[in-house]
Amino acid sequence: MNNVLCNFVFKHRCLKQKIELIRHLVYLQRYIQRYEQSSYSSKQFLLFIKTARLPMMQHTHHACQHFMTDSVNKKDVMESLTGIQITEGTLREGDMCLLKLMYTPEVHQHLTLTGGFVFPYDFHHLSPITRDKVWVSDTRNNLFLKKTEDDTLHHLTDLCKGDGVHTVNSKSELIYIDRKHSIKKLSKDRKTLTSLINNTLSEWKPLCVYWSPFTEDLLVGMVGKFVATAGTGIVIRYNQAGEITQRMQNNNNEQKLYSKPQCITDSNTGDILVSDYCNGNGFVVVTDRGGRYRFSYKGHKSVIQPLGVCTDTLSNILVCERATVHLLDKDGQFLLLLLIRPSGIFSPKSLSYDVNTNRLWVVSKNKIVVYRYIDSLDALTVAADVMESLNEWPIVDVEKPQEGNECLLKLIYPPKLLQTLTLTCFGGCFHISSVSSDLVWVSDQNNIILTNKKGVNLHHLTDTYSRLILTSHTVNSENELIYIDKHFKINKLSRDMKSSALFSETTGSKRLPWCVHWSLLTGDLLVGMSDLFGETGKVIRFDQTRQIIQTIQYDDTGLELYKCPLYITENNNGDIAVSDEGAVVVTDCGGKHRFSYISSQSGSPFEPRGICTDALSHILICDIITGTVHRISQDGQFLSYLLIGFDRIGEPLGLSYDVNTHHLWVGSKNKEVFIYKYIERNNTRKAKSD
C-alpha cells in the first residue's frame, strides 16, 4: 500500500507539472505570435525566434515516503483512490491562452443569396441567429430571414437604409430600424411586431443598432436631424426596459466623438466600437464601457472607409475596409489583413462573430461566407505545435535572387525614357499588343490601329467598336492579330492584314469576352469573360485547334475568383495574372489561386488596368487611381513604383513588354505612348561566372 500511495502522488505531481509546462508553452507561443503580428516584419526578429532557446521551467524532483498505520484501512484507501478524477485543462471562459490564430483563414461554408429586388443583388448587412439561420438586408429596404440552404423564411419591407440597421438579441428576436427611423422588435415566432423606441419627436436619427450579449443593453448610433447637430453623431445606451442609461457624444476635451455612425458593436472587454465615416473621413472610434474615449483607428498606411465591425473571442477587432478585413488587437494596434479581396465576397460589407463556434460571418453582394480563423489548442500536442508553427513562419526577403539566365539582367533605376509617340485621331491608349520591336497594335475604346515607333498609322480596324471592351486584342507567334469585334466575337486578322477569320463564336454564351491574351509558353489563347453586369467572371483557355481545354472560375472552396476580368497576361512560370475590379488575381497554370494583389498600401484605393510581365518574372500593373505603375514579384510582394505617372504620363492605362529589347511600352489616356527601358543585360559579370 505504501507503494500504491507513492505511485499515486508521484503520478499526480507529474501530471500537474505537465499541465503547468503546457500552459507555459502556450503563453510563450501567444507571446511570440503577438509580437510577430504587431511587428512590421523584421527578418532578424524572426530568425531570433527560430534560433533562440525557449526558457525552460525548473523541475523539482520529489521524494515520496508514506507509511501505513493501523488506523488506515486498505479497502478505504482503495475506494478513495478509485473515486479521484483527474481532468486535464479545458477551455474556460476568459482562458484565452488555449486559443490561437490560424495561419490562414479557412472557409467553413458559403451561401449564394437570392430573392433580393436589385440585380445584381446587393446584400450588405447580416445578423446571424443560429448556425443555419441569418437575417440579411439589401440596399432597397428589404430584410430577409434566410436558412443556409437559401430558403427565405420571412421578409420585411420597411427597413431603414443603412449599414448596421438590424441586430438580434439573446431570445432570437429581431431588432431593426424602420423607414421612419423608429426601432422595432419582431418576436422569435415572427408573429408579433412591437415598437421599442419611437423616434418621431427626437432630435437624433438612428443609423445603426446593436444588442450587446455582454450587458443585454441596446446600443444605438445616431446622427443629428437639425442644423445645430448636423454632422454630429451620438451613441445612446438603452436598458431592457427601453430607458436611456448612457449617452456618448464628446470626449474628455468636449470634442465630438462621432460624425456619422455606420456600424456599432462592443467587446468582451467592455469597449464600445463604432465604425464612423462621413465626407471622406473614416475612423473606428473606441470608448470604454463608461464612454471614456480610448483611441481611434485611422487605417494602416492609408485613410480608411470602415463599414462592418465586430470583435472576437480574443478581444481582437475586425473591420471591413474596401476589399479587405483588418485585424487589430484590443488596443487598436494593426496586426494583419485577415482577408485580402476574398474570393466570392470581393468587397466585404458586414461582419458578425459567433463566440460559440468561433466562426466569422462575412457578407457582400449576393454571398455569405463563414470563416474559421481561431482554433483551439490541443493541450496534449501544444509543445509540438509551438515548434512546428515557428518553422512554418515564412521569412521574406526584399527580393528573391533570380536564377538561370535571369542573373544576366539587372534593373535600371530610374527607368530611362527612350521615346514618346503622340497618336493622331485617337481617344487614349487603353491597350498595346507588340508585333515586333518597331510595330505595335494600339487601341482606344473604339479603334485598333497598327503604328510604328514614329507614330505613323499603318492599319486601322473599324469593326471593333465597343466602349465596353478595353483590352480587345493580342498577337500570336505568327504576328497575326486576334481581337474581339463589336459583336463580341473573337476574330483573327492575317499577317498581311488582307483576310479576317472567325476564331471563336462566343455570343451564345452567358458571359461575354472582355480581354484576350495569346500565350508565348503554350500557344494557347486565354480569354477573360464576365456577365453583362460585371459581377461574375472566368478565364477560359483555347488550344491551337480552338477547343476549350480549361476554365478557371473558382478557388478550392468553390467561391468565384473574378468579377470582371479587364486585362490578362501570363508569366514566365505559367502563372495567369488578371486585372480584375479592384485587384490583380493570380493563379497557377492549373487554375489554382495563388494570391490577390490589392495595392502597395493596405486598404488604399486601387483600380488596376494594364498588366504585363517582364524577363525577371515581375508583374507590372497600371493603377489609374494613383497614376502609377506597380512592380511586384511573381509571388505578389510589392517591390516598387516603377513609374509615377501624373508628372509625365498622366494616367497610365496600357502596358506591353518586349522580351527582345527589354523595352516597356506604356499607353496613357492623353493619346501618348511612352517607351521606357528599366532592364538591361549585366555585362560586368566575370567570364568564369558565366
N, C-alpha and C positions, 0 to 999 in steps of 0.2 A: 504494500500500500504506500510505503514511503516513496517507492519508485514511481507509482502512479501519480501521486501529488507533484512530485518533482517534474515529471514529464509534462504534466498539465500546465504548471506555472511557467515552465520554460517555453512551451509552445505558445502560451498566451502572450508572453512578453515578446517573443519573436514576431508574432502576428501584429502586435502593437507597434513594434519598430518598423515592420514592413509598411504599415499604413502611414506612419509618420514619414518614412522615406518617400513613399509615393506622393504624399502631399507636398513634401519639399521639392520634389522634381517637377510637380505640376506648377508650383509657384515659380520655379526657375524658368520653365517654359513660357509661362504667361509673362514674366518679366522680360525675357528676350523678345517675345513676339511683340509686345507693346513698344519696346524701343526700336525694333526693326521697322515697324509700321510707321512710327512717328518720325523716324529719321528720313532725311532726304537722300537715302541710299548712298552710303559710303562703302567702297569696296574693302577698305581696310577694316571697317567695323564688322562686316560680315565675315571676313577672314579671321578676325579675332574670335568671333563667336564659334566658328567651326573648329578652331585650333585650341582655344582656351579650355582648361580643365574645369569641369563643374565642381563647385565646392562640395566637399564630402562631409556628411554628417558623422559625428562621433558616436561610435557604437560602444556600449558598455556590456561587458561580459558579466553575467550574473551567476553566482553560485547558489545552489538550492540545497538547503539542508532542512528537511522536515522529519519529525519523528511522530509515530503513532503513540497515543496514550490509551489507557484502558477505557477512558471516557468516550473515545471516538469509536463508533460502531461502523464496521466495514460496509454493511448494507446501506447505512445512511449516507456514507461518503459517496458510494457509487450512484445512489439516486440523485444526490446533489450535482455530481459531475454530469450525469446524463441530462439534467434539466437546464444546464447552462447553454445559452445560444450566443454564438459569436457571429456578428454580422459585419461585413466589410462596408467601407464608406459608400454611402449612396448620396445622390444629389439632393441637397436640402435647399429650401428657399433662401436665397442670399449667398449660397456657397458657389460663387462664380468661378472658383478655381477649377471646377470639374467641367467647364465648358471651354471650347476653343473655336477660333475662327478657322474655317476651312480654307485651303489654299485657293480653290476656285469654286464659286457658287455652282450648285448643281440644280438642274431643272427637275422639280418633283412632279409637276403636272402642268398642263396648259389647256386653255379653253378658248375656242373661237366663238365670239358672241354674235348673235343675230337678233333681229327684232327691233333694232333702232330705226328711227324715222329719218335718218340722214344717211345718204350714201356718198362717199364711203362712211361707214359707221364710225362715230367718234365718241366712244365712252371715255370718261375722264376722271371718275371718282368711284371708289368702292368701299363697302363696309361689310366684311365677312361676318356671318352668323355662326356657321359651323364649318366643318371641313369640306362640306359639299354644297353649302348654300351661301349666297352672297348677294347683297344689294349693290347695284351698279347703275350709274346715271350717265346720260349722254348730254350733248350740248343743246338739246331742244326741249328742256323741261321734263324729260321723261325719266322715270325711275323704275327699274325692273328688279324683281327678285328672281334670281337665276339659280339653277342647280348646275353642278359641274358637267352634266350632260347637255347643258344649254337649254334646258326646259324652262320656260317662263312661267313662274308660279303666281306672280302678281305684277300689276302695272299701275303706276301712279302718273298723272299728267300735270300736277300742279306744283312741280318742283321749281324752286328759285334757280336762276342761272348762277353758276359759280363753281369753285373747285371743291372745297370741303363742306358741302352743304347738307350732308347727312351722316349719321352715326348710329350705332346700335348699342343698347345698354345690356346689363347683365341678365335681363329677363328676355333677351332676344327681341325686344321691341324696337321698332324703327323710330328714330327722331330726325326730323328734317325741317328745313326752312322752305316755306311755300312761296308762291309768286308774290304774295302780299307782304312778304318778309316777316311773317309770324312763324313761330316754331310749334310744330305739331308732333304728336306721338301716335304711332299705329301699333295696335296690340299684336301680340305674338300670333294669334289666330287670324289676324288681318281683317277682323270684322268691326273693330271699334277704333274710330279716329277721334282723338281729343286734342284740344288746344292747350299747350303748355304755357306759352308766352305770347300775349297779344301785343304786337309791336306798332300798332297803328299810330298811337299818340307819342311815341318815343322820339327823341332827337337823334337816336342811333339806328342804323340799318344793319341787321345781321348779315354777315357774309360767309361765315363758317361756324360749324358747331362740332363739339366733340364731347362724348361721355367718357369720364375717367374711370377705369376699372380699379384704380387705387383709392380714390376718395368717394366714388359714386356721385360726384358732382357733375354738373353740366357746364362746360366752358364754351363761351360764345364770343367769336371775334366779330367786331362791328366797326363801321365807319360812319362819320358824321353826315347827317342828312342836310344840314343847313350851312349857310355861308360861314358862320362863326366856327364851325367844326369841320369844314371841308378839308380833305387831305389829312385828317387826323383819325387814328384808329384807337380802339379800346378793347380790352378783354374783360368780360364780366363772368363771374362765377355764380351759378345758381345751385342751391341745395335741392334735395329731392322733393321738397315742398314747393319749389318754384320761386323761392325767395333769394334775393341778391345778397350774397355774403362777402363779395370781394369785387373791387374794381381795380384794374391795372391799366394805367394810361400814361403816366410820367415816370421818369427815373428819379434818382435822388437829387438831381440838379434841376428838377422840374422841367426837363426837356421831354418831348413826346417820345414814347417808345415805338409806336406803330403808325404807319401811314394807311395801309390797306391790307388788313389780314386776309390771307388767301386760304391757309390751312392751319389747323391747330391740333396739338397733341400734348401729352405730358409723359414724364419718365418715372421709372420706379425710384428715382432719387427725389422725386417731388417737383422737379423742374417743369416749367411750362414753356413749350416751344411753339413759336408762331412763324410760319412762312409768310413774309411780308414783302410785297412787290408793288411798286407804284411809280409811274413815269420814268421807267428805265433804271430805277434804283431798287436793288433786291438784297434782302438780308434774311437770315434766320435769327430771330430775336429770342433770347433765352432769359427767363427770370426764375427765381426760386419760388417755392410754394407760397411764400408771403408776398410775392410780387416785386421783390427787390431785383433790380437789373443785375445780371451776371455777365453776359457777353453777347456779341452779335457775330455770326459767321457771314463773312462777306465774299466768300469764294476762295478757291485755291488757284492762285496766279492770275485770276481774272474775275471781273464782276459777274455775279450770278443772277439768274432769273428763277428763283426757287418756286416749286409747286408743292407736290406732296411731301409730307414729312412724317416720320414715325421714329420710335425708339425700340430697341430690342432688349433681350434678357440681360445682356452685358452692359446695359446703360449706354450703348453706342447710339449715335444719332444718324439717321439716314435721310437724305434729301434728294428729291428729284430735281435735276438741273439739265435742261435741254436733252441731250442724248445719253445722259449718264445718271448714275445714282452714287452720290458721295457718301462715304462712311467717315464719321467723326467720332472722337471719344466724347465722354460726358462733359468735358471742359471745352469743347469746340475745336480741339486740335485735329486737323485733317490727317486721316490715316491712309486712305486709299480710295480709288474709284472701284466700288464694289461691282458695278455693272457698267460696261462701256458699249454703248449703242447695241443693246442686247437684241439678238435675233427675235423676230416676231413682234417685239414691242420697241420699235426703233426710237421712240421718244417717250420714256416713262412719264406718266402724269400723276399717278396716285399710288400710295404705299399703305400697307397695313401689315403689322407683325403679329403673328399668333404665338403667344407665350406658351401655350400648351404643347404645341408641336414644333416650335422653333422654325416656323415656316414664314417666308416673306411673300406677300401677295403684291403683285405689280400689275397695273392696268395701263393700256394705251391703245387708242383707236378701237379695234374690234378684238383685242386679245387680252386675256388674263393669264399670267404665268406665275406659278408658285415655285419659289426657290428655297433651297436649303443651303445655308452658308455658315451655320453654327452647329457644331457637333459635340456630343458628349464624350468625355474622355473615359476610356476603359481603364479602370483602376488597376487591372492586372497586367496591362501591357503599356502603361503610360511611359515607363522608362525607355522602352524601345522606341516609342513614338517620338520622344524628345530628340533622340539622336537621328532618327530617320527624317524628321521634319527639318532638322538643321542641314542634313545632307541634301535635301531636296530644294532648299532655297537657292535660287539662281544668283550667280554673280555676273553682273552685266558690265562689260567694258564699254567705253565710249563708242568704239567702232571695232568690229571684228577684223582681224587681218585677212587679207584676200589670199586666195590660193591659186596655184597654177599660173597661167599666163596673166592673170589679173594683177599680179605683183609687178608687172612691167608697166603698169599705168599709175599715174599719180594725179591728184586733184590740183587744180589751179584756183587760187583764191586771191582776189575776187575774180569771177568769170570774165573773160575777155569778150567784149562786143566786137564782132568781126564785120557785121554788115546790117543795114536796115533797109527793108523794102517797103515802099508805100504802094499799096494796091489801089487801082483805079476802079470806079464803078462797083464798089464793094461796101457791104454793110457791117464789116467787122470780121475778124478771122477766128472762127469758132473751132476749127479742126484742121490739122495738117497731116497728110499722108505722103511720106517720102517715096519718090520713084528712084532717084539717083542723088548723087551729091550736088547736082545742079538743078534738078527738077522736083517739084512738089505739087500735089493737088491740095488746094486750099478752098475751104467752104465757109460761107456765111449762113444765114438762116434760109436763104433762097437759092443759092447757086453753088456749083462746084467748078473751080477754074484751075487749069494747069498753068503754072507760072514757072519762070526760071529765076535765077539769082538777081537778074536785072529788073525783075518786076514786070516782065513782058507777058501778057496773057496769050498762051499758045492754044488753048482749047477751052470751050465753055459748054457745060451741060445745062440744059434748060428744063429737063423733066424731073428735077429733084426738088421742086418747090414744096416745102413743108416747114412751117415755122416751129413745129414740134420737135423735129429731128435736128440735133446739133452735130453729132458725130456719125454721119451717114455714109462714110466711105473708108476704104482701106486698099492696099496694093499687095498683090500676091507676088510669088517668086518670079513670075513671068512678066512682071511690071504691068499687069492688067488691073484696071480699076474695078473694084467691087463696091457697089453703092446701093443705098435704099432710095427708091424713087418716091414720087408723091402719092403713089397708090400703096405704099408700104410693101412693095415687092423688092426682092434683092436681085439686082442685075449685075452683069459683068460686061465691061467695055474692053474690047480687044486692044492690044498694044498699039496697033496703028490707028486706033480710035475711029475705025470705019464701021464696025459692027458691034451691036449690043445684044446679049442673050440673057434669058431669064435664068438666074441661078437657083432661086427658091421662091415658091409661092407661099406667102405667109398670111394672106388676107383672110383665110378661113379660120385662123387661129383665134382663140380668145384673148391672146396677147399680141401686141404689135411690136415690131423691131424698132429699137431706138439707136443702137450702136453696133458696129461690126469691127472685127479685128482679124486679120489673117496671121496665123502663127508661123513664125520663122522656124520653130523647132519641129513641128509636126506636119505642116502644110494643111492644117485644118482651118476652118472658119469659125470663129467664136462670135455669137450674136447675143446681145443683151436685149431682153424683151420685158415689157410690162403691160399691165392693163391700161385702159384709156385714162383712168384716174391717177395712175402712177402710185398705186398702193401696194401691189404685189408684183414682184419681178422674178426673172430667172435668166440663166445663161445656158444656151444650147450650143453644141458643137457639131458642125458638119464635117464629114471627111471629104476627101477629094472626089468621091463619087456622088457627093451631095446628099448623103444619107445622114440622118441624125444619129450620132453614136453616143451622145452624152447629154444629160440635162442636170444642171446644177440649180437647185432651188431651196433646199432645206439643209439645216445643220443636223447633227447627230440626234437631236431631240425631236426633230420634226417641225421646228419653227423656221419661218421664212428668213432667208438671208438678205434679200434685196427688196427695196421698194420700187425704184425706177432706175435701172442702170443707164447712165448717161454717157459714160466713156468706159472703154475696156481695153486692156492690154495684157501682155504676158511677159513674165520674167525669164531670165536665163535658166532658172531652176525648174521651170514649168509652172510656177505659181500664176494664177489668174487674178489680176487686180482690177477692180471695178470701182469707178467713181459713181457712187450712189448718192441719194439725197442725204446730205449731212455727214457722210462717212465714206471712207475707202474700204471696201470689203475684199479681203484676200483669202483665196482658197488654194489648196494644192492642186496638182493636175488631176487628181481623182475626185475633186469637188469637196474635199474635207475642209471645213472652215479653219483657218489658221489664226487670223486676227482681224480686228476692225480698227482703223486709224481715224481718230476724230479731231485731231489738232495737236499742235506742239504744246499748247497750254490747256490744261484740263478745264473743260467747261466753257472755253471761249468759242464764239461763233465760228462755224467752219462750213463752207459750201464748195466742195471740190468740183472741178471741171476737168480740163485736160490732164491726161495722165500718160506717162511713158516710163520705160526703164532704160538704164544705161549699161555700159560694159562691166561695171562693178556691181551689178545686180541691185543698185539703188533704185528706189521708186521715186519719181518726180511728180508732183501734184500741183496744179494751179488752184489757188484759193481766191475766189472772186470777192470774198468779204474783206480780206486784208490786202488784196492786190499783191500776193507773194507767190513764190514757187517753193514748196517744201521739198526737202530731200530727206527721205527716211531710208533706213536699212531694209534688207529683204525680210527682216523679222518684225518690222513695224516700229522700230525705235527712231524717234526724231533725231536727225543729225544736224541740220542747219537750214536756214533760209537760203536757198541757192540764189534767188533773186527777190529783191524788194521792189515791186514794180511801179508804184504810183509816181515815182520821180521820173521815170523814163517810159516804161511800157504802158502805164495807165492801168488797165485791167487785163491781166494775162488770162487767156481762155484755152488756146490750143497748144499742144506740145508734140514734138517729134524728134527722136534721137537718131542720128545717122551713125551706125556702128562702124562704118568705113573711115569716116573723117573725125568722129567724135564731136560732131557739131550738134548743138541743140537749137532747134527752130522753135521760136515762141511766137504764137499769134496773139494779137491783142484786139480789144474792142474798137480801137481807134484806127482801124484799117491798115495797121503796120505789122510787118513780120520782122522779128529780130533774130539774128543768128549769133549764138554765143559758142565759146569754147571754154570748158571748165575741166576737161580731162585731156591729158596728153601722155605720150609714151615717156617712161622714165629711162633716159639714156645715160644715167650716171651709175648704173649697176656695173659691177666688175664682171669681167668675162667669166671668171671661174664660178660666179653665182649663176650664170646662165646655164 
